[in-house]
Amino acid sequence: QLQLVESGGDLVPFGGSLTLSCTTSVSTLQYYTIGWFRQVPGREREGISCISSMGRTIKYADSVKGRFDISRNNANNTVYLRMNSLTPEDTGVYYCAAEPLRTGYVCEKLITSEYFRWGQGTQVTVSS
């Protein structure tokens, strides 16, 4: 069964950088489009980026475009989110999630209903 585990969350200063990882113990991660979301208390979970199974399709939310970089290494079952120029508005719990396997569009809608499997989240805090 696909189980996702995020890691890499930390306390970082304003303007700093951080890389999050999303991994699984099984090799099937390579077949899935993976998205990254974040959530702060009292607000809906926000989609920030996704990457298709072979990395050919990538999408970013406007709020992180030009600052965040998503990538994947299917050989070690890991998807990364490199975050640069962090601000306090980037603070939140970051989740990775997998889209269901399907034909047609992938990595198109950064909304929670498009994803069926979620990790437990990792906390990112950016100090001002």
DSSP file with accessible surface (Angstrom, degrees, kcal/mol):
  #  RESIDUE AA STRUCTURE BP1 BP2  ACC     N-H-->O    O-->H-N    N-H-->O    O-->H-N    TCO  KAPPA ALPHA  PHI   PSI    X-CA   Y-CA   Z-CA
    1    1 A Q              0   0  162      0, 0.0     2,-0.5     0, 0.0    25,-0.1   0.000 360.0 360.0 360.0 140.7    0.0    0.0    0.0
    2    2 A L        +     0   0    7     22,-0.1     2,-0.4    26,-0.1    96,-0.1  -0.566 360.0 175.0 -74.6 118.6    1.2    3.5   -0.8
    3    3 A Q        -     0   0  122     -2,-0.5    22,-0.4   114,-0.1     2,-0.4  -0.995  15.7-151.4-126.0 127.4    2.2    5.3    2.3
    4    4 A L        -     0   0    8     -2,-0.4   116,-0.5   114,-0.3     2,-0.4  -0.792   8.9-169.3-103.0 140.1    3.8    8.8    2.0
    5    5 A V  E     -A   23   0A  70     18,-2.4    18,-2.5    -2,-0.4     2,-0.3  -0.986   6.1-157.6-131.5 121.0    6.2   10.2    4.6
    6    6 A E  E     +A   22   0A   5     -2,-0.4     2,-0.3    16,-0.2    16,-0.2  -0.685  18.4 166.0 -93.2 152.2    7.3   13.8    4.6
    7    7 A S  E     +A   21   0A  57     14,-2.1    14,-2.7    -2,-0.3   115,-0.1  -0.965  39.7  69.0-154.1 166.4   10.5   15.1    6.2
    8    8 A G        +     0   0   37      1,-0.3    11,-0.2    -2,-0.3    14,-0.0   0.307  55.1 145.5 106.0  -7.4   12.7   18.1    6.3
    9    9 A G        +     0   0   25     12,-0.1    -1,-0.3    85,-0.1     2,-0.3  -0.321  20.7 145.6 -63.2 148.0   10.5   20.6    8.0
   10   10 A D        -     0   0  100    112,-0.1   115,-2.5     2,-0.0     2,-0.6  -0.955  53.6 -82.6-165.7 175.1   12.3   23.0   10.3
   11   11 A L  E     +d  125   0B 109     -2,-0.3   115,-0.2   113,-0.2   113,-0.0  -0.887  52.2 174.8 -93.0 123.2   12.5   26.5   11.7
   12   12 A V  E     -d  126   0B  10    113,-2.9   115,-2.6    -2,-0.6     3,-0.1  -0.934  28.5-110.2-130.5 153.6   14.3   28.8    9.2
   13   13 A P  E >   -d  127   0B  81      0, 0.0     3,-2.4     0, 0.0    73,-0.2  -0.358  50.3 -76.0 -79.2 161.5   15.0   32.5    9.1
   14   14 A F  T 3  S+     0   0  126    113,-0.7    73,-0.2     1,-0.3     3,-0.1  -0.319 122.6  19.4 -52.0 132.4   13.3   35.0    6.8
   15   15 A G  T 3  S+     0   0   42     71,-3.9    70,-0.6     1,-0.2    -1,-0.3   0.398 100.0 128.5  84.8  -2.8   14.9   34.7    3.4
   16   16 A G    <   -     0   0   16     -3,-2.4    70,-2.3    70,-0.3     2,-0.3  -0.068  50.8-125.6 -80.2-178.1   16.2   31.2    4.1
   17   17 A S        +     0   0   47     67,-0.2     2,-0.3    68,-0.2    67,-0.2  -0.906  22.2 177.5-129.7 157.8   15.9   28.0    2.2
   18   18 A L  E     - B   0  83A  21     65,-2.3    65,-3.6    -2,-0.3     2,-0.5  -0.980  18.0-144.6-158.2 146.0   14.7   24.5    3.0
   19   19 A T  E     - B   0  82A  51     -2,-0.3     2,-0.3    63,-0.2    63,-0.2  -0.980  14.7-161.5-119.5 123.9   14.2   21.2    1.1
   20   20 A L  E     - B   0  81A   0     61,-2.8    61,-2.4    -2,-0.5     2,-0.4  -0.752   6.1-152.8 -98.0 150.6   11.4   18.9    1.9
   21   21 A S  E     -AB   7  80A  27    -14,-2.7   -14,-2.1    -2,-0.3     2,-0.4  -0.951   9.1-165.9-124.0 146.5   11.3   15.2    1.0
   22   22 A a  E     +AB   6  79A   0     57,-2.4    57,-2.6    -2,-0.4     2,-0.3  -0.991  26.0 162.1-128.6 119.3    8.3   12.9    0.3
   23   23 A T  E     -AB   5  78A  47    -18,-2.5   -18,-2.4    -2,-0.4     2,-0.3  -0.854  23.7-159.2-137.4 168.0    9.2    9.3    0.3
   24   24 A T        -     0   0    8     53,-1.0   -20,-0.1    -2,-0.3   -22,-0.1  -0.972  26.6-127.2-144.5 157.4    7.7    5.8    0.5
   25   25 A S  S    S+     0   0  108    -22,-0.4     2,-0.3    -2,-0.3   -21,-0.1   0.576  89.5  71.3 -84.2  -9.2    9.1    2.5    1.3
   26   26 A V  S >  S-     0   0   45    -23,-0.2     3,-0.9   -25,-0.1    -2,-0.1  -0.767  81.9-126.9-109.4 156.8    7.7    0.9   -1.8
   27   27 A S  G >  S+     0   0   71     -2,-0.3     3,-1.1     1,-0.2    50,-0.1   0.504  90.2  90.3 -80.2  -1.0    8.9    1.4   -5.4
   28   28 A T  G >   +     0   0   49      1,-0.2     3,-2.0     2,-0.1     4,-0.3   0.583  59.0  89.9 -74.5  -7.2    5.4    2.3   -6.7
   29   29 A L  G X  S+     0   0    0     -3,-0.9     3,-1.9     1,-0.3    -1,-0.2   0.856  74.6  70.9 -56.5 -29.4    5.9    6.0   -6.0
   30   30 A Q  G <  S+     0   0   64     -3,-1.1    -1,-0.3     1,-0.3    -2,-0.1   0.689  93.2  55.3 -63.4 -16.7    7.3    6.3   -9.5
   31   31 A Y  G <  S+     0   0  135     -3,-2.0     2,-0.4    -4,-0.1    -1,-0.3   0.575  96.1  83.7 -91.3  -8.7    3.9    5.7  -11.1
   32   32 A Y  S <  S-     0   0   34     -3,-1.9     2,-0.4    -4,-0.3    69,-0.1  -0.766  73.1-129.4-107.2 141.6    2.1    8.6   -9.2
   33   33 A T        -     0   0    8     -2,-0.4    66,-2.7    66,-0.2     2,-0.4  -0.700  35.1-152.9 -73.4 132.5    1.8   12.2   -9.7
   34   34 A I  E     -EF  51  98C   0     17,-2.3    17,-2.3    -2,-0.4     2,-0.3  -0.926  11.3-167.2-117.1 135.0    2.7   13.9   -6.4
   35   35 A G  E     -EF  50  97C   0     62,-2.9    62,-2.2    -2,-0.4     2,-0.4  -0.857  12.5-142.0-116.8 155.0    1.5   17.2   -5.1
   36   36 A W  E     +EF  49  96C   0     13,-3.2    12,-2.9    -2,-0.3    13,-1.6  -0.968  23.7 175.2-114.1 135.8    2.7   19.4   -2.3
   37   37 A F  E     -EF  47  95C   0     58,-3.1    58,-2.9    -2,-0.4     2,-0.3  -0.883  12.3-156.7-130.8 162.0    0.2   21.2   -0.1
   38   38 A R  E     -EF  46  94C  16      8,-2.4     8,-3.4    -2,-0.3     2,-0.4  -0.985   5.7-167.7-140.9 155.8    0.4   23.4    3.0
   39   39 A Q  E     - F   0  93C  58     54,-2.0    54,-2.8    -2,-0.3     6,-0.1  -1.000   7.5-167.4-145.4 138.7   -2.0   24.3    5.7
   40   40 A V    >   -     0   0   36     -2,-0.4     3,-2.1     4,-0.3    52,-0.1  -0.897  48.0 -80.5-117.5 153.6   -2.1   26.8    8.5
   41   41 A P  T 3  S+     0   0  131      0, 0.0     3,-0.1     0, 0.0    -1,-0.0  -0.242 115.7  15.8 -55.3 134.3   -4.7   26.7   11.3
   42   42 A G  T 3  S+     0   0   92      1,-0.2     2,-0.3    -3,-0.0    -3,-0.0   0.416 110.7  92.4  85.4  -1.2   -8.0   28.2   10.3
   43   43 A R  S <  S-     0   0  167     -3,-2.1    -1,-0.2     1,-0.0    -3,-0.1  -0.888  79.3-101.2-125.9 157.6   -7.3   28.1    6.6
   44   44 A E        -     0   0  179     -2,-0.3    -4,-0.3     1,-0.1     2,-0.3  -0.335  49.5 -89.9 -71.2 156.0   -7.9   25.5    3.9
   45   45 A R        -     0   0   72     -6,-0.1     2,-0.5    -8,-0.1    67,-0.3  -0.506  46.6-145.2 -68.8 128.7   -5.2   23.3    2.6
   46   46 A E  E     -E   38   0C  64     -8,-3.4    -8,-2.4    -2,-0.3     2,-0.4  -0.839   3.5-135.6-105.2 127.6   -3.4   25.1   -0.2
   47   47 A G  E     +E   37   0C  10     63,-0.7   -10,-0.2    -2,-0.5    63,-0.1  -0.647  29.0 167.8 -78.7 132.5   -1.9   23.4   -3.2
   48   48 A I  E     -     0   0C   0    -12,-2.9    13,-2.4     1,-0.4     2,-0.3   0.677  55.6  -8.3-120.7 -25.4    1.5   24.7   -4.1
   49   49 A S  E     -EG  36  60C   0    -13,-1.6   -13,-3.2    11,-0.2    -1,-0.4  -0.983  48.8-170.4-167.1 156.5    3.1   22.3   -6.6
   50   50 A b  E     -EG  35  59C   0      9,-1.9     9,-2.1    -2,-0.3     2,-0.4  -0.984   5.2-161.5-148.7 159.6    2.8   19.0   -8.4
   51   51 A I  E     -EG  34  58C   4    -17,-2.3   -17,-2.3    -2,-0.3     7,-0.2  -0.996  22.2-123.6-143.5 132.7    4.9   16.8  -10.6
   52   52 A S    >   -     0   0    8      5,-2.6     3,-1.3    -2,-0.4   -20,-0.1  -0.188  40.5 -91.2 -72.4 172.1    3.9   14.0  -12.9
   53   53 A S  T 3  S+     0   0   36      1,-0.3   -21,-0.2   -22,-0.2    -1,-0.1   0.836 126.8  31.3 -58.3 -39.4    5.2   10.5  -12.6
   54   54 A M  T 3  S-     0   0  110    -23,-0.1    -1,-0.3    20,-0.0    18,-0.1   0.361 113.2-111.8-100.6   5.3    8.1   11.0  -15.0
   55   55 A G  S <  S+     0   0   25     -3,-1.3    -2,-0.1     2,-0.2    17,-0.0   0.579  83.3 121.4  80.7  10.3    8.6   14.7  -14.2
   56   56 A R        +     0   0  210      1,-0.1     2,-0.5    -5,-0.0    -3,-0.0   0.785  69.6  50.0 -79.2 -26.8    7.4   15.9  -17.6
   57   57 A T        +     0   0   61      2,-0.0    -5,-2.6     0, 0.0     2,-0.4  -0.963  66.3 170.0-117.0 127.4    4.5   18.0  -16.2
   58   58 A I  E     -G   51   0C  72     -2,-0.5     2,-0.4    -7,-0.2    -7,-0.2  -0.989   7.2-174.7-135.4 142.7    5.1   20.4  -13.3
   59   59 A K  E     -G   50   0C  85     -9,-2.1    -9,-1.9    -2,-0.4     2,-0.4  -0.992   2.7-168.2-139.6 145.0    2.8   23.0  -11.9
   60   60 A Y  E     -G   49   0C  45     -2,-0.4   -11,-0.2   -11,-0.2     2,-0.2  -0.981  25.4-117.6-130.3 146.5    3.2   25.8   -9.3
   61   61 A A    >>  -     0   0   18    -13,-2.4     3,-1.7    -2,-0.4     4,-1.3  -0.484  33.5-115.1 -71.6 152.6    0.8   28.0   -7.4
   62   62 A D  T 34 S+     0   0  135      1,-0.3     3,-0.2     2,-0.2    -1,-0.1   0.830 112.6  66.2 -59.3 -30.6    1.4   31.7   -8.1
   63   63 A S  T 34 S+     0   0   51      1,-0.2    -1,-0.3     3,-0.0   -15,-0.1   0.700 115.1  26.3 -67.8 -18.6    2.3   32.2   -4.5
   64   64 A V  T X> S+     0   0    0     -3,-1.7     3,-2.5   -16,-0.2     4,-2.2   0.465  85.3 129.1-122.3  -4.0    5.5   30.1   -4.9
   65   65 A K  T 3< S+     0   0  121     -4,-1.3     4,-0.1     1,-0.3   -16,-0.0  -0.274  80.9  15.5 -59.6 131.4    6.3   30.4   -8.5
   66   66 A G  T 34 S+     0   0   81      2,-0.4    -1,-0.3     1,-0.1     3,-0.1   0.257 125.7  59.5  88.5 -13.0   10.0   31.4   -9.0
   67   67 A R  T <4 S+     0   0   52     -3,-2.5    17,-1.7     1,-0.1     2,-0.3   0.686  96.7  55.8-114.1 -33.6   10.9   30.5   -5.4
   68   68 A F  E  <  -C   83   0A   8     -4,-2.2    -2,-0.4    15,-0.2     2,-0.4  -0.782  60.1-164.3-106.2 151.4   10.0   26.8   -5.1
   69   69 A D  E     -C   82   0A  83     13,-2.7    13,-3.2    -2,-0.3     2,-0.4  -0.977   4.0-159.4-137.4 120.0   11.3   24.0   -7.2
   70   70 A I  E     +C   81   0A   2     -2,-0.4     2,-0.3    11,-0.2    11,-0.2  -0.788  22.4 155.7 -99.2 142.3    9.8   20.5   -7.3
   71   71 A S  E     -C   80   0A  47      9,-1.9     9,-3.0    -2,-0.4     2,-0.3  -0.949  21.9-148.5-152.7 171.8   11.7   17.5   -8.5
   72   72 A R  E     -C   79   0A  35     -2,-0.3     2,-0.4     7,-0.3     7,-0.2  -0.997  12.7-158.3-149.6 153.0   11.8   13.8   -8.1
   73   73 A N  E > > -C   78   0A  67      5,-3.1     5,-2.0    -2,-0.3     3,-1.0  -0.900  10.2-175.2-128.3  97.4   14.1   10.8   -8.1
   74   74 A N  G > 5S+     0   0   34     -2,-0.4     3,-0.8     1,-0.2   -44,-0.2   0.754  78.9  69.6 -68.7 -21.4   12.2    7.7   -8.9
   75   75 A A  G 3 5S+     0   0   96      1,-0.2    -1,-0.2     3,-0.1   -45,-0.0   0.836 112.8  29.2 -65.6 -30.7   15.2    5.5   -8.3
   76   76 A N  G < 5S-     0   0   68     -3,-1.0    -1,-0.2     2,-0.2   -52,-0.2   0.155 111.0-117.0-116.3  20.6   15.0    6.3   -4.6
   77   77 A N  T < 5 +     0   0   28     -3,-0.8   -53,-1.0     1,-0.2     2,-0.4   0.863  69.2 132.7  56.3  44.2   11.3    6.8   -4.4
   78   78 A T  E   < -BC  23  73A  13     -5,-2.0    -5,-3.1   -55,-0.2     2,-0.4  -0.984  42.3-164.1-135.6 138.5   11.5   10.5   -3.4
   79   79 A V  E     -BC  22  72A   0    -57,-2.6   -57,-2.4    -2,-0.4     2,-0.3  -0.969  20.5-155.4-115.1 136.7    9.9   13.7   -4.4
   80   80 A Y  E     -BC  21  71A  61     -9,-3.0    -9,-1.9    -2,-0.4     2,-0.4  -0.807  15.1-161.5-114.0 152.3   11.6   17.0   -3.3
   81   81 A L  E     -BC  20  70A   0    -61,-2.4   -61,-2.8    -2,-0.3     2,-0.6  -0.923  11.0-163.1-131.3 107.2   10.4   20.5   -2.7
   82   82 A R  E     -BC  19  69A 100    -13,-3.2   -13,-2.7    -2,-0.4     2,-0.5  -0.812   9.4-165.1 -90.5 123.9   13.2   23.0   -2.6
   83   83 A M  E     +BC  18  68A   0    -65,-3.6   -65,-2.3    -2,-0.6     2,-0.3  -0.948   9.5 177.5-117.6 123.6   12.0   26.3   -1.1
   84   84 A N        +     0   0   53    -17,-1.7   -67,-0.2    -2,-0.5   -68,-0.2  -0.777  58.8  23.6-119.6 163.7   13.9   29.5   -1.4
   85   85 A S  S    S-     0   0   70    -70,-0.6    -1,-0.2    -2,-0.3   -69,-0.2   0.898  82.4-164.9  50.1  49.1   13.4   33.1   -0.3
   86   86 A L        -     0   0    0    -70,-2.3   -71,-3.9    -3,-0.2   -70,-0.3  -0.336  11.3-172.4 -70.8 144.0   11.1   31.9    2.5
   87   87 A T    >   -     0   0   34    -73,-0.2     3,-2.4   -72,-0.1     4,-0.2  -0.842  42.9 -98.5-126.2 166.5    8.9   34.4    4.3
   88   88 A P  G >  S+     0   0   37      0, 0.0     3,-1.7     0, 0.0    38,-0.3   0.796 119.8  68.8 -57.6 -25.2    6.6   34.0    7.3
   89   89 A E  G 3  S+     0   0  141      1,-0.3    -3,-0.0     3,-0.0     0, 0.0   0.650  90.7  62.5 -68.5 -13.3    3.7   33.6    4.9
   90   90 A D  G <  S+     0   0    1     -3,-2.4    -1,-0.3     2,-0.0    34,-0.1   0.474  77.6 118.2 -87.0  -3.7    5.3   30.2    4.0
   91   91 A T    <   +     0   0   36     -3,-1.7     2,-0.3    -4,-0.2    34,-0.2  -0.401  41.5  89.9 -63.6 138.7    4.8   28.9    7.5
   92   92 A G  E    S- H   0 124C   3     32,-2.6    32,-2.9    -2,-0.1     2,-0.6  -0.934  80.0 -61.4 162.0 179.2    2.6   25.9    7.8
   93   93 A V  E     -FH  39 123C  35    -54,-2.8   -54,-2.0    -2,-0.3     2,-0.5  -0.850  50.2-147.6 -91.4 126.8    2.3   22.2    7.8
   94   94 A Y  E     -FH  38 122C   0     28,-3.1    28,-1.9    -2,-0.6     2,-0.4  -0.848  16.1-173.1-102.3 130.6    3.5   20.8    4.4
   95   95 A Y  E     -F   37   0C  37    -58,-2.9   -58,-3.1    -2,-0.5     2,-0.3  -0.927  14.1-150.7-120.6 143.5    1.9   17.7    3.1
   96   96 A a  E     -F   36   0C   0     -2,-0.4    23,-2.2   -60,-0.2     2,-0.3  -0.838  21.9-179.1-106.4 154.5    2.7   15.5    0.1
   97   97 A A  E     -FI  35 118C   0    -62,-2.2   -62,-2.9    -2,-0.3     2,-0.4  -0.984  20.6-127.8-150.0 156.5   -0.1   13.6   -1.6
   98   98 A A  E     -FI  34 117C   0     19,-2.3    18,-2.5    -2,-0.3    19,-1.2  -0.888  15.9-134.7-112.4 136.9   -0.6   11.2   -4.6
   99   99 A E        -     0   0    2    -66,-2.7   -66,-0.2    -2,-0.4    16,-0.2  -0.579  37.5 -99.3 -76.3 151.1   -3.1   11.5   -7.4
  100  100 A P        -     0   0   49      0, 0.0     2,-0.3     0, 0.0   -67,-0.2  -0.354  45.6 -96.1 -63.7 151.1   -5.0    8.3   -8.3
  101  101 A L        +     0   0  105    -69,-0.1     2,-0.3    -3,-0.1   -69,-0.1  -0.562  67.5 142.0 -68.6 128.4   -3.6    6.5  -11.3
  102  102 A R        -     0   0   80     -2,-0.3     2,-0.2     2,-0.1    -3,-0.0  -0.988  48.0-111.8-159.9 162.9   -5.6    7.5  -14.3
  103  103 A T  S    S+     0   0  137     -2,-0.3     2,-0.4     3,-0.0     0, 0.0  -0.578  81.4  32.3 -93.5 165.7   -5.3    8.3  -18.0
  104  104 A G  S    S+     0   0   71     -2,-0.2    -2,-0.1     2,-0.0     2,-0.0  -0.694 106.8  20.4  91.3-139.6   -5.8   11.8  -19.3
  105  105 A Y        +     0   0   86     -2,-0.4     2,-0.3     2,-0.0     3,-0.1  -0.316  61.2 175.2 -74.3 143.6   -4.8   14.8  -17.4
  106  106 A V        +     0   0   43      1,-0.1   -54,-0.1    -2,-0.0    -5,-0.0  -0.973  62.7  14.6-138.7 155.6   -2.4   14.7  -14.5
  107  107 A b  S    S+     0   0    4     -2,-0.3    -1,-0.1   -56,-0.1   -57,-0.1   0.915  90.2 117.3  48.7  50.5   -0.9   17.4  -12.3
  108  108 A E        +     0   0   99      1,-0.3     2,-0.6    -3,-0.1    -1,-0.1   0.745  62.5  43.8-114.9 -39.0   -3.5   19.9  -13.5
  109  109 A K        -     0   0   87      2,-0.1     2,-1.9     5,-0.0    -1,-0.3  -0.933  61.3-155.0-119.3 117.9   -5.5   20.9  -10.5
  110  110 A L        +     0   0   27     -2,-0.6   -63,-0.7   -63,-0.1     2,-0.4  -0.447  55.4 121.1 -87.6  64.4   -3.8   21.8   -7.2
  111  111 A I  S >  S-     0   0   79     -2,-1.9     3,-1.7   -65,-0.1     4,-0.2  -0.957  70.7-122.3-129.5 149.5   -6.9   21.0   -5.1
  112  112 A T  G >  S+     0   0   63     -2,-0.4     3,-1.9   -67,-0.3    -1,-0.1   0.815 105.9  65.6 -63.1 -31.6   -7.2   18.4   -2.3
  113  113 A S  G 3  S+     0   0   94      1,-0.3    -1,-0.3     3,-0.0    -3,-0.1   0.668  93.0  63.2 -67.8 -14.7  -10.1   16.5   -4.0
  114  114 A E  G <  S+     0   0   24     -3,-1.7     2,-0.4    -5,-0.1    -1,-0.3   0.543  96.4  70.6 -83.0  -5.1   -7.7   15.5   -6.8
  115  115 A Y    <   -     0   0   12     -3,-1.9   -16,-0.3    -4,-0.2     3,-0.1  -0.890  51.8-177.8-120.7 142.9   -5.5   13.5   -4.4
  116  116 A F        +     0   0   80    -18,-2.5     2,-0.4    -2,-0.4   -17,-0.1   0.606  66.9  50.5-116.4 -16.4   -6.3   10.3   -2.6
  117  117 A R  E     -I   98   0C  77    -19,-1.2   -19,-2.3  -114,-0.0     2,-0.3  -0.992  63.6-173.4-132.1 133.1   -3.3    9.5   -0.4
  118  118 A W  E     -I   97   0C  72     -2,-0.4  -114,-0.3   -21,-0.2   -21,-0.2  -0.896  18.3-132.7-128.4 149.9   -1.7   11.8    2.0
  119  119 A G        -     0   0   10    -23,-2.2  -114,-0.2    -2,-0.3     3,-0.1  -0.262  36.3-104.2 -84.5-178.7    1.4   11.9    4.3
  120  120 A Q        -     0   0  115   -116,-0.5  -115,-0.1     1,-0.2   -25,-0.1   0.603  61.7-118.1 -87.2 -11.8    1.3   13.0    7.9
  121  121 A G        -     0   0   11    -25,-0.1     2,-0.4   -28,-0.0   -26,-0.2   0.070  14.6-123.7  94.9 154.6    2.8   16.4    7.2
  122  122 A T  E     -H   94   0C  22    -28,-1.9   -28,-3.1  -115,-0.1     2,-0.4  -0.998  25.8-119.0-138.2 137.0    6.0   18.2    8.3
  123  123 A Q  E     -H   93   0C  90     -2,-0.4     2,-0.5   -30,-0.2   -30,-0.2  -0.607  24.2-173.0 -84.5 129.9    6.1   21.6   10.0
  124  124 A V  E     -H   92   0C   0    -32,-2.9   -32,-2.6    -2,-0.4     2,-0.5  -0.989   4.6-177.1-118.0 125.4    7.8   24.6    8.4
  125  125 A T  E     -d   11   0B  51   -115,-2.5  -113,-2.9    -2,-0.5     2,-0.6  -0.991   8.1-164.5-125.8 125.7    8.2   27.7   10.4
  126  126 A V  E     -d   12   0B   6     -2,-0.5     2,-0.2   -38,-0.3   -35,-0.2  -0.941  14.8-144.3-111.0 120.3    9.8   30.9    9.0
  127  127 A S  E      d   13   0B  52   -115,-2.6  -113,-0.7    -2,-0.6    -2,-0.0  -0.524 360.0 360.0 -84.5 149.7   10.8   33.5   11.5
  128  128 A S              0   0  137     -2,-0.2    -1,-0.1  -115,-0.1  -114,-0.1  -0.383 360.0 360.0 -89.8 360.0   10.5   37.2   10.8
